[in-house]
Amino acid sequence: MRSIPLQIRNILKEVAEELGEPYIVVEDVYYHEFEFLKDCMERTQKGADYSEYENILLKHLGTFYASKGRINYMVRRFNKNKEDGGS
């Protein structure tokens, strides 16, 4: 079983009751969206140019896209941590 924060678990229980579906079905649907997003983001090779990353639209949640500035910031921070001996 997944470790789920209490607030999210309560929301999922309410949705399951409202829809008349088993709790586990609602939980699987909830996690499937984020697993799909993670899989799409991981498809692009590390070190690729930001323009190679996909824009991902999840209906009712919005579009997730690569920002050149954000990627550059994360690369600089990662490199700084490596130089400082961090993990």
DSSP file (Angstrom, degrees, kcal/mol; ACC not computed):
  #  RESIDUE AA STRUCTURE BP1 BP2  ACC     N-H-->O    O-->H-N    N-H-->O    O-->H-N    TCO  KAPPA ALPHA  PHI   PSI    X-CA   Y-CA   Z-CA
    1    1 A M              0   0    0      0, 0.0     2,-0.1     0, 0.0     0, 0.0   0.000 360.0 360.0 360.0 145.3    0.0    0.0    0.0
    2    2 A R        -     0   0    0      1,-0.1     2,-0.8     0, 0.0     0, 0.0  -0.403 360.0-114.8 -77.5 152.7    1.2    3.5   -0.8
    3    3 A S        -     0   0    0     -2,-0.1    -1,-0.1     0, 0.0     0, 0.0  -0.811  43.7-179.5 -87.0 113.3    2.1    6.0    1.9
    4    4 A I        -     0   0    0     -2,-0.8     5,-0.0     2,-0.0     0, 0.0  -0.953  30.8-113.3-121.6 131.2   -0.5    8.8    1.4
    5    5 A P     >  -     0   0    0      0, 0.0     4,-2.5     0, 0.0     3,-0.2  -0.305  31.6-117.6 -57.8 145.3   -0.8   12.0    3.5
    6    6 A L  H  > S+     0   0    0      1,-0.2     4,-2.5     2,-0.2     5,-0.2   0.869 111.5  54.2 -55.9 -43.2   -4.0   12.0    5.6
    7    7 A Q  H  > S+     0   0    0      1,-0.2     4,-1.9     2,-0.2    -1,-0.2   0.916 111.8  44.1 -60.9 -43.6   -5.5   15.0    3.8
    8    8 A I  H  > S+     0   0    0     -3,-0.2     4,-2.7     2,-0.2    -1,-0.2   0.911 111.6  53.9 -68.4 -40.8   -5.2   13.4    0.4
    9    9 A R  H  X S+     0   0    0     -4,-2.5     4,-2.2     1,-0.2    -2,-0.2   0.906 108.5  49.7 -58.5 -42.5   -6.5   10.1    1.7
   10   10 A N  H  X S+     0   0    0     -4,-2.5     4,-2.2     2,-0.2    -1,-0.2   0.902 110.9  49.0 -64.2 -41.1   -9.6   11.8    3.1
   11   11 A I  H  X S+     0   0    0     -4,-1.9     4,-2.4     1,-0.2    -2,-0.2   0.930 111.1  49.8 -63.6 -44.9  -10.2   13.6   -0.2
   12   12 A L  H  X S+     0   0    0     -4,-2.7     4,-2.4     1,-0.2    -2,-0.2   0.875 109.6  52.1 -62.3 -37.4   -9.9   10.3   -2.1
   13   13 A K  H  X S+     0   0    0     -4,-2.2     4,-2.4     2,-0.2    -1,-0.2   0.914 109.4  49.5 -64.1 -42.8  -12.3    8.6    0.3
   14   14 A E  H  X S+     0   0    0     -4,-2.2     4,-2.6     2,-0.2    -2,-0.2   0.915 111.8  48.1 -61.7 -43.5  -14.9   11.4   -0.3
   15   15 A V  H  X S+     0   0    0     -4,-2.4     4,-2.4     2,-0.2     6,-0.2   0.915 110.9  51.3 -63.5 -42.7  -14.5   11.1   -4.0
   16   16 A A  H  X>S+     0   0    0     -4,-2.4     5,-1.8     1,-0.2     4,-1.3   0.914 112.6  45.7 -61.2 -43.8  -14.9    7.3   -3.8
   17   17 A E  H  <5S+     0   0    0     -4,-2.4    -1,-0.2     2,-0.2    -2,-0.2   0.914 112.9  50.3 -65.4 -42.6  -18.1    7.6   -1.7
   18   18 A E  H  <5S+     0   0    0     -4,-2.6    -2,-0.2     1,-0.2    -1,-0.2   0.881 118.1  38.5 -64.0 -38.4  -19.5   10.3   -4.1
   19   19 A L  H  <5S-     0   0    0     -4,-2.4    -1,-0.2    -5,-0.2    -2,-0.2   0.610 105.8-125.2 -88.2 -12.9  -18.8    8.2   -7.2
   20   20 A G  T  <5 +     0   0    0     -4,-1.3    -3,-0.2     1,-0.3    -4,-0.1   0.812  66.3 132.3  71.5  29.5  -19.7    4.9   -5.6
   21   21 A E      < -     0   0    0     -5,-1.8    -1,-0.3    -6,-0.2    -2,-0.1  -0.784  66.1 -92.8-109.8 154.8  -16.4    3.3   -6.5
   22   22 A P    >>  -     0   0    0      0, 0.0     4,-1.5     0, 0.0     3,-0.7  -0.363  34.9-120.5 -62.9 146.7  -14.0    1.4   -4.3
   23   23 A Y  H 3> S+     0   0    0      1,-0.2     4,-2.5     2,-0.2     5,-0.2   0.890 110.9  58.3 -55.8 -43.0  -11.3    3.5   -2.6
   24   24 A I  H 3> S+     0   0    0      1,-0.2     4,-2.3     2,-0.2    -1,-0.2   0.826 103.0  53.5 -62.0 -32.5   -8.5    1.6   -4.3
   25   25 A V  H <> S+     0   0    0     -3,-0.7     4,-2.2     2,-0.2    -1,-0.2   0.930 110.2  46.4 -66.8 -45.3   -9.8    2.4   -7.8
   26   26 A V  H  X S+     0   0    0     -4,-1.5     4,-2.3     1,-0.2    -2,-0.2   0.901 112.4  51.1 -63.9 -41.0   -9.9    6.2   -7.0
   27   27 A E  H  X S+     0   0    0     -4,-2.5     4,-2.5     1,-0.2     5,-0.2   0.917 109.3  50.2 -62.4 -43.8   -6.4    5.9   -5.5
   28   28 A D  H  X S+     0   0    0     -4,-2.3     4,-2.2     2,-0.2    -2,-0.2   0.901 110.7  49.0 -62.4 -41.7   -5.0    4.2   -8.6
   29   29 A V  H  X S+     0   0    0     -4,-2.2     4,-1.4     2,-0.2    -1,-0.2   0.925 110.9  51.2 -62.9 -44.4   -6.6    6.8  -10.9
   30   30 A Y  H  X S+     0   0    0     -4,-2.3     4,-0.8     1,-0.2     3,-0.2   0.934 115.5  40.6 -58.5 -48.9   -5.0    9.6   -8.8
   31   31 A Y  H  X S+     0   0    0     -4,-2.5     4,-2.3     1,-0.2    -1,-0.2   0.801 104.9  66.2 -74.0 -28.4   -1.6    8.1   -8.9
   32   32 A H  H  X S+     0   0    0     -4,-2.2     4,-2.6    -5,-0.2    -1,-0.2   0.899  96.9  55.9 -60.5 -40.4   -1.7    7.1  -12.5
   33   33 A E  H  X S+     0   0    0     -4,-1.4     4,-1.9    -3,-0.2    -1,-0.2   0.917 112.1  41.3 -57.4 -44.8   -1.8   10.8  -13.6
   34   34 A F  H  X S+     0   0    0     -4,-0.8     4,-2.3     2,-0.2    -1,-0.2   0.814 112.4  53.7 -78.5 -30.1    1.4   11.6  -11.8
   35   35 A E  H  X S+     0   0    0     -4,-2.3     4,-2.5     2,-0.2    -1,-0.2   0.901 109.8  49.7 -65.9 -40.3    3.1    8.4  -12.8
   36   36 A F  H  X S+     0   0    0     -4,-2.6     4,-2.4    -5,-0.2    -2,-0.2   0.924 111.0  49.1 -62.0 -45.6    2.3    9.2  -16.5
   37   37 A L  H  X S+     0   0    0     -4,-1.9     4,-2.2     1,-0.2    -2,-0.2   0.926 111.8  48.7 -60.3 -46.2    3.7   12.8  -16.0
   38   38 A K  H  X S+     0   0    0     -4,-2.3     4,-2.1     1,-0.2    -2,-0.2   0.917 110.8  50.4 -60.5 -45.4    6.9   11.4  -14.4
   39   39 A D  H  X S+     0   0    0     -4,-2.5     4,-0.7     1,-0.2    -1,-0.2   0.905 110.7  49.4 -61.6 -42.2    7.3    8.9  -17.3
   40   40 A C  H >< S+     0   0    0     -4,-2.4     3,-0.7     1,-0.2     4,-0.4   0.900 111.7  48.7 -63.5 -41.2    6.9   11.6  -19.9
   41   41 A M  H >< S+     0   0    0     -4,-2.2     3,-0.6     1,-0.2    -1,-0.2   0.850 109.3  52.7 -68.6 -33.4    9.4   13.8  -18.2
   42   42 A E  H 3< S+     0   0    0     -4,-2.1    -1,-0.2     1,-0.2    -2,-0.2   0.602  88.9  80.8 -79.7 -10.3   12.0   11.0  -17.9
   43   43 A R  T << S+     0   0    0     -4,-0.7     2,-0.2    -3,-0.7    -1,-0.2   0.827  75.6  83.4 -64.6 -32.2   11.8   10.2  -21.6
   44   44 A T  S <  S-     0   0    0     -3,-0.6     3,-0.1    -4,-0.4     9,-0.1  -0.530  91.0-108.8 -77.0 137.8   14.1   13.0  -22.6
   45   45 A Q    >   -     0   0    0     -2,-0.2     3,-1.6     1,-0.1    -1,-0.1  -0.322  37.6 -99.3 -65.0 144.4   17.8   12.3  -22.2
   46   46 A K  T 3  S+     0   0    0      1,-0.3    -1,-0.1    -4,-0.1     3,-0.1  -0.387 109.5  25.3 -62.3 140.4   19.7   14.0  -19.4
   47   47 A G  T 3  S+     0   0    0      1,-0.3    -1,-0.3    -3,-0.1     3,-0.1   0.481  89.3 144.2  84.0   2.8   21.6   17.0  -20.6
   48   48 A A    <   -     0   0    0     -3,-1.6    -1,-0.3     1,-0.1     2,-0.1  -0.322  60.7 -92.4 -72.1 157.4   19.3   17.6  -23.6
   49   49 A D    >   -     0   0    0      1,-0.1     3,-2.2    -3,-0.1     4,-0.4  -0.405  36.6-115.8 -65.4 146.1   18.4   21.1  -24.7
   50   50 A Y  G >  S+     0   0    0      1,-0.3     3,-1.4     2,-0.2    16,-0.2   0.789 112.4  66.6 -57.9 -28.1   15.3   22.4  -23.0
   51   51 A S  G 3  S+     0   0    0      1,-0.3    -1,-0.3    16,-0.0    -2,-0.0   0.669  91.4  64.0 -69.1 -14.5   13.5   22.6  -26.4
   52   52 A E  G <  S+     0   0    0     -3,-2.2    -1,-0.3    -7,-0.1     2,-0.2   0.624  81.4  98.5 -82.6 -13.7   13.6   18.8  -26.6
   53   53 A Y  S <  S-     0   0    0     -3,-1.4    13,-0.2    -4,-0.4     2,-0.2  -0.511  77.2-119.2 -75.6 143.0   11.4   18.4  -23.6
   54   54 A E        -     0   0    0    -14,-0.3     2,-0.5    -2,-0.2    12,-0.1  -0.484  12.5-127.0 -78.6 147.8    7.7   17.7  -24.2
   55   55 A N        -     0   0    0     -2,-0.2     2,-0.5    10,-0.1    10,-0.2  -0.853  30.3-155.4 -86.9 132.7    4.9   19.9  -23.1
   56   56 A I  E     -A   64   0A   0      8,-3.0     8,-3.2    -2,-0.5     2,-0.6  -0.950   7.1-159.9-120.1 120.5    2.5   17.7  -21.2
   57   57 A L  E     -A   63   0A   0     -2,-0.5     2,-0.6     6,-0.2     6,-0.2  -0.880   6.1-173.9-101.7 121.2   -1.2   18.6  -20.9
   58   58 A L  E >>  -A   62   0A   0      4,-2.7     3,-2.5    -2,-0.6     4,-2.4  -0.960  34.3-117.4-111.8 113.3   -3.2   16.9  -18.1
   59   59 A K  T 34 S+     0   0    0     -2,-0.6    -2,-0.0     1,-0.3     4,-0.0  -0.209  96.0   6.7 -53.3 133.7   -6.8   17.8  -18.5
   60   60 A H  T 34 S+     0   0    0      1,-0.1    -1,-0.3     0, 0.0    -3,-0.0   0.285 126.7  65.5  74.1  -6.1   -8.1   19.8  -15.4
   61   61 A L  T <4 S-     0   0    0     -3,-2.5     2,-0.2     1,-0.3    -2,-0.2   0.681  99.5-124.5-111.0 -29.2   -4.5   20.1  -14.0
   62   62 A G  E  <  -A   58   0A   0     -4,-2.4    -4,-2.7     2,-0.1     2,-0.5  -0.657  33.7 -47.8 118.3-173.9   -2.8   22.2  -16.6
   63   63 A T  E     -A   57   0A   0     -6,-0.2     2,-0.5    -2,-0.2    -6,-0.2  -0.864  39.4-155.5-105.1 132.8    0.2   22.1  -18.9
   64   64 A F  E     +A   56   0A   0     -8,-3.2    -8,-3.0    -2,-0.5     2,-0.3  -0.934  26.0 167.8-105.8 125.5    3.6   21.1  -17.6
   65   65 A Y        -     0   0    0     -2,-0.5     2,-0.4   -10,-0.2   -10,-0.1  -0.941  37.9-103.9-140.0 158.5    6.4   22.5  -19.7
   66   66 A A        -     0   0    0     -2,-0.3     2,-0.5   -16,-0.2     3,-0.1  -0.684  29.5-155.8 -84.2 130.2   10.2   22.9  -19.6
   67   67 A S     >  -     0   0    0     -2,-0.4     4,-2.7     1,-0.1     5,-0.3  -0.928  12.4-143.7-107.0 127.4   11.4   26.4  -18.9
   68   68 A K  H  > S+     0   0    0     -2,-0.5     4,-2.4     1,-0.2     5,-0.2   0.907 102.2  48.2 -56.3 -44.3   14.9   27.3  -20.1
   69   69 A G  H  > S+     0   0    0      2,-0.2     4,-2.2     1,-0.2    -1,-0.2   0.904 111.9  48.3 -63.9 -42.4   15.6   29.4  -17.1
   70   70 A R  H  > S+     0   0    0      2,-0.2     4,-2.3     1,-0.2    -2,-0.2   0.901 112.2  48.6 -67.1 -41.1   14.3   26.8  -14.6
   71   71 A I  H  X S+     0   0    0     -4,-2.7     4,-2.4     2,-0.2    -2,-0.2   0.928 111.7  49.5 -64.9 -44.0   16.4   24.0  -16.2
   72   72 A N  H  X S+     0   0    0     -4,-2.4     4,-2.4    -5,-0.3    -2,-0.2   0.897 110.6  51.0 -61.0 -40.1   19.5   26.2  -16.2
   73   73 A Y  H  X S+     0   0    0     -4,-2.2     4,-2.5     1,-0.2    -1,-0.2   0.920 110.9  47.6 -62.1 -45.0   18.9   27.0  -12.5
   74   74 A M  H  X S+     0   0    0     -4,-2.3     4,-2.5     2,-0.2    -2,-0.2   0.883 111.7  50.3 -66.6 -37.7   18.6   23.3  -11.6
   75   75 A V  H  X S+     0   0    0     -4,-2.4     4,-2.7     2,-0.2     5,-0.2   0.930 112.0  47.5 -65.0 -45.2   21.8   22.4  -13.6
   76   76 A R  H  X S+     0   0    0     -4,-2.4     4,-2.4     1,-0.2    -2,-0.2   0.919 113.8  47.7 -61.2 -42.9   23.8   25.2  -11.9
   77   77 A R  H  X S+     0   0    0     -4,-2.5     4,-2.3     2,-0.2    -2,-0.2   0.905 112.1  49.2 -65.9 -40.8   22.4   24.1   -8.5
   78   78 A F  H  X S+     0   0    0     -4,-2.5     4,-2.1     2,-0.2    -2,-0.2   0.931 112.8  47.5 -62.7 -45.9   23.2   20.4   -9.2
   79   79 A N  H  X S+     0   0    0     -4,-2.7     4,-2.1     1,-0.2    -2,-0.2   0.884 111.1  51.5 -64.2 -38.3   26.8   21.3  -10.3
   80   80 A K  H  X S+     0   0    0     -4,-2.4     4,-2.0     1,-0.2    -1,-0.2   0.914 109.1  50.5 -64.1 -42.6   27.3   23.5   -7.3
   81   81 A N  H  <>S+     0   0    0     -4,-2.3     5,-2.8     1,-0.2     4,-0.3   0.883 109.8  50.7 -62.6 -38.7   26.2   20.7   -4.9
   82   82 A K  H ><5S+     0   0    0     -4,-2.1     3,-0.9     1,-0.2    -1,-0.2   0.901 110.8  48.7 -64.9 -40.9   28.6   18.3   -6.7
   83   83 A E  H 3<5S+     0   0    0     -4,-2.1    -2,-0.2     1,-0.2    -1,-0.2   0.847 109.1  53.0 -67.6 -34.1   31.5   20.7   -6.2
   84   84 A D  T 3<5S-     0   0    0     -4,-2.0    -1,-0.2    -5,-0.2    -2,-0.2   0.490 121.4-107.7 -79.8  -2.7   30.6   21.2   -2.5
   85   85 A G  T < 5S+     0   0    0     -3,-0.9    -3,-0.2    -4,-0.3    -2,-0.1   0.574  74.1 138.5  87.7   9.3   30.7   17.5   -2.0
   86   86 A G      <       0   0    0     -5,-2.8    -1,-0.2    -6,-0.2     0, 0.0  -0.234 360.0 360.0 -79.4 174.5   26.9   17.1   -1.6
   87   87 A S              0   0    0     -3,-0.1    -5,-0.1    -2,-0.0    -1,-0.1   0.453 360.0 360.0 -92.7 360.0   24.9   14.3   -3.1
